[in-house]
Amino acid sequence: MSTKDDLQRVEEDLARLRAENQDVRDQIRDMGATDQVEISAMISQADEQVELIADLERRRDTLIQRLEKGGRGKGAR
């Protein structure tokens, strides 16, 4: 897979995760004072997604740097 293809996949994953994270947080906000255990689980899920997003953003930055250096890095075509 080329660096550009990898970057595109990371960008798509980022967009999907951000949308999912926003949906979870919207659900939490709309739930009000209901089952606190369920709310806690949803908050944990949203926090885990934030960590994944941060990992993907670092990966994206690495790929962008690789492309800016001429795409000569490992896996570039």
C-alpha angles and dihedrals in degrees: 000000000000123000090248091053090048091049091050091051091050091049090051091049090049092052092048094047093047091052092047091048092051090049092052092048091047090052091050091050092049095048095072118187100346131120105351093198091057091046091051091051091050092049090051090050091050091048091051089052090053089056091050090049090052090050091050092047090054089049090049091051091051091051092048090051090050091052092046089054089059101275091271094129128110112300096013119133 
